[in-house]
Amino acid sequence: MPTEQRTINHRGANTQVPVLNIELHVAPDFSGRVVIHFEKGRAICHRRLLDREHVASLDSFLELARMAGYRVSEGN
């Protein structure tokens, strides 16, 4: 199946948007979120996120904890 190559303008230059062809092993009626791990431009694994799972950086997680009233400190 041919994929139409799109371009974007980045810093004044038209650049082709990379197309990654990967195979996801999910049910045909799947609707949800998937985390894909890439190494050197290749998808090496993927995992479906459950409804109650979220992805965040450590800094974002700590900020949310502080906003929720938790005290965050370094420990030994």
Sequence and secondary structure as in RCSB ss.txt:
>XXXX:A:sequence
MPTEQRTINHRGANTQVPVLNIELHVAPDFSGRVVIHFEKGRAICHRRLLDREHVASLDSFLELARMAGYRVSEG
N
>XXXX:A:secstr
      EEEETTEEEE           TT  SEEEEEEETTEEEEEEEE TT     HHHHHHHHHHTT      
 
